[in-house]
């Protein structure tokens, strides 16, 4: 059993929902990420999604795009992200870490270092899962198998437009959890309709056996609590990036921790 599956099972047994914050690796400063990850865990995060900066992100809205561009400008790429996870693991051996990004950096990493270099090194530093936005399920069964061999999960996005056929395809290869994108469009866009999410989740669960997390559009404790009534996990990204961008360097970790505490309290209420 992967760390992600173990955490999700333990939370479900206790009747609690997973809190999954997203931060862009290397933002707002190139060296701050492991510190921020620890602060998020201290605030109540159960799993951390760590964004891998990429020059052409198709699913990211303006807030996360800007964070990625800043990180890239400071020289943060996939190799640096793996090093950040390794540093985080020196103090935290248990909190699952999911890398979220795009196919190009992964394939470029293997092209430069050899076949399966990314999977092997990700496992070695303590990565628990991958969410690669532009990897369709029908084309990455081998990749998913390689991850599972190393106790890592391959996580997929589902959207309001996902068909039953697409959900069934995802169900065949997904593990850990699936991430339901609650809005049409990019991260940080639009207004979340909780009723629509609640109607969609039974459709998803008819196909997938893993937990269902919901993200895009969750910006505060009240919305997180409302989504947590039906979802197994709540994912928050753009709001955290905005808070970090506005915070002075010396206050960033405290800001992240306090925001997580507010969301955690609401989810557990």
Secondary structure, DSSP 8 states (H G I E B T S, - for coil): --HHHHHHHHHHHTT--EEEEEEETT-SSTT-HHHHHHHHHHTT-SEEEEE---TT-SS--HHHHHHHHHHHHTT--HHHHHHHHHHHHTT-SSSEEEEEE-HHHHHHHHHHH-TTHHHHHHHHHT--EEEETT--GGG-HHHHHHHHHTT-EE--EEETT--HHHHHHHHHH--SEEEEE-SSSSTT-S---HHHHHHHHHHHHTT--SEEEEESS--SHHHHHHHHTT-SEEEE-HHHHHHHHHS-GGGHHHHHHHHHHHHHHHHH-
